[in-house]
Amino acid sequence: IAACLQALQRNRLVGLLCDQDGGKKGVFVPFFGQMSSTPAGAALLHLKSGAPLFFAYSIRKGNFRYKGVIRPVIYKGAYEVNDENIREVTAIFTAMLEAHVRRHPEQYLWTHRRWKTRPS
């Protein structure tokens, strides 16, 4: 996280993959009706740095062609690092992921054990 934060402070781009199981350190937010452990790094970096946060994905178009899509993650809360704000930012981009997967379920990697870590 420290190296990513330094990169953001130098106006560099940082990319993270946040659709995997976040393990015991993850933040539990809704994903397809189940509480899902989700990595908190993107939310933490967004709240600490104030850098814009984007949700990006690609859509397979066939014949080795893809369409890249980038959408802003709109968070209107306070930029204070605390559990509630981290959970809210994480829930916002996870809802964006779910909406994308609902539109294009054939393009999501369903073999990953997304709900492996359960809330205690």
C-alpha positions, -999 to +999 in steps of 0.1 A: +000+000+000+028+024+008+044+021-027+010+027-043+003+057-021+037+072-030+029+066-067-005+084-063+013+113-046+035+116-077+004+117-099+010+082-112-016+057-122-022+027-099-042-003-110-056-030-086-077-061-092-104-060-066-128-088-077-111-116-057-118-130-023-102-105+002-095-132+029-097-124+066-083-089+060-110-081+034-141-059+039-174-077+038-198-061+013-228-074-007-220-092-040-248-111-057-268-112-024-240-126-003-216-108+020-183-112+003-148-105+016-133-079-008-098-063-008-099-029+009-068-015-008-085+006-034-108+022-009-079+028+015-058+045-012-087+066-024-095+078+011-059+084+021-048+102-011-080+118-024-070+105-058-099+097-081-110+061-081-122+044-113-138+010-121-124-004-153-133-035-173-131-049-208-157-065-230-148-093-254-160-083-289-148-113-308-119-119-332-094-109-305-110-075-301-120-059-268-137-027-257-122-010-226-145+009-203-136+032-174-162+046-151-156+069-121-165+056-086-187+083-071-181+086-033-197+116-016-187+109+020-159+123+041-123+115+032-114+101+065-098+066+068-121+046+090-139+012+087-173+028+078-158+048+049-136+020+036-167-003+036-188+023+018-163+029-010-157-008-013-195-014-015-198+012-043-173-003-066-184-038-058-219-029-068-205-015-101-187-049-106-220-068-099-239-046-124-212-053-151-212-091-144-251-091-146-248-075-181-220-098-193-221-130-171-203-150-198-173-128-195-167-132-158-143-158-143-168-178-123-142-205-114-127-183-087-139-191-052-152-155-046-172-165-014-144-186+001-140-164+032-172-162+053-181-136+078-176-148+114 
